[in-house]
Amino acid sequence: MMFTMFHLTRTLAIALAFAAPASAQQPAARIKIDTDRVIGEVDPLLFGNFTEHLGRCIYGGIFDEGSPLSDAAGFRKDVMAATRDLGVTMLRWPGGNFASGYDWTDGIGPRDQRPPRRDDAWGALESNRFGTDEFLTYCERIGVTPYLCINAGLGTVDMARKWVEYCNEPGDTALARMRRKNGRQQPWNVKYWGLGNEIDGPWQLGHKNAEDYATFALEAAKAMRRADESIKLIASGSSNFRPGYDWIGWNRTVLEKLKGEIDYISLHTYIGNPDNKFEKFLAISRDLDDRIEVVQGQIKAAQLTAPNPRPISIAFDEWNVWYRARGGSEFEIGRTGLEENYNFEDALAMSMFLNSFVRHANVVRMANLAQLVNVIAPIFTNKQGMYLQTIYFPLAEYAKQKNRQALDVQVESPQYKPDGGRALGYLDVSATWDPRARTVFLNVLNRSEKMDLATRIANVEGRISPQAGVWQLYHDDLKATHTFGDDRKVRPTEKTVTLAANGNALSYTFPKHSLTILKLKLAD
Ligand code: AHR
């Protein structure tokens, strides 16, 4: 783990150096790149997203029947274009909490004959006009990988098995005939299936203890694999980090029982800044790293006792900033639940998550921002159009780093203790490497609210070209937000600069509260 050894030896000196009031620039940070220290490939599925039947995500978000902004299928064309530009690779559906009360058979067949149902997860009315075939058509249309989450709350093993058969059966069964009658001749071949959503949370319909969940999920997994043995399964891991809840025990039980069947275990984390302390907010990376590393260790422990261990990765399949906008309880379609209006500091928080995923690229192989449109989302619509929220821009830029090699860079930066707990560095860093283009993308979040940090960037072997690409997200006002007709305030700048060189090292000053992605070309 990159901040450890180097930091330990330097902590005292750095603490003393920064005890004095900060001047505008202090040349105290150092980053060392070593292209031999490859962590793993940045899986394209790290740039997944999530669409739930909740508020205006589906209805009025991606699907708006009769709108002049939609195509003949009812898909909003402006949202599809913005989703493509965001670099989204995967979409998870239908929930979320919604999944735990959902009967997929309600959402197939002629639309006008589908039954309206109570959505008791969110206290809404579900028309079922958007269902499995609409979702899978949508994914095909925008070129992303679908990921379906079964109902492991109030649902049954047989419902899950039949859903796989309906989607993926190539032969002539009653369910395959039904799919064909509904317009889809060839199997959809849905590869990724979630074994339920947040079953560890008491807020979940059909919440269970770990043993009961694992028993259900094991039988569901075996039955679903009978319908299609090629599918990949994601177990419901920890989402409940409330004090006193044994989240580590949950994962231990789930992994022990399911290690022979699953390909991923999920983690969910939402964060916020309710007490308005910027540096504390951006220190949550410690929790993200901890959660990932604990589960990574648990996977290893489970595999050690398996005769033919199956590779298991982490799917961080819900993550975002979410703490201001909560759901209402009105019983109507399209109510406005969870419509967070994101600001500049939230955009910086995106990079904290993504840096953590990249630093753990050898185990985090899927991640899904929650969610895509309107509901805690980077894209926001109304009947007349849409705008891009502040968080859109770092997400889109990081997505360009898919398939690159994640590098274990060495980082030394002034430290702080936001809540009297463990110290952490002001610079939160990840890096990716494209060996063919010999380019390193250095992703640097300066989470100091007030200090610019002059930094020496060295390459262990060889020279870095001083001509560097600089992508930067900065705004004076941490609380700057976007709205309709005014979404250009928090936008990245891009330029090529010539950095001051000193031997094989370069100097760059990362501005206070900023995200910078340096594109550095290494000499042959
Ligand atoms: O994304 C919003 C909700 O957050 C999801 O439905 C649930 O899984 C999580 O608690």
Boltz pocket constraint, residues with backbone or C-beta under 6 A from the ligand:
constraints:
  - pocket:
      binder: B
      contacts: [[A, 52], [A, 95], [A, 96], [A, 97], [A, 98], [A, 197], [A, 198], [A, 318], [A, 370], [A, 371]]
      max_distance: 6.0
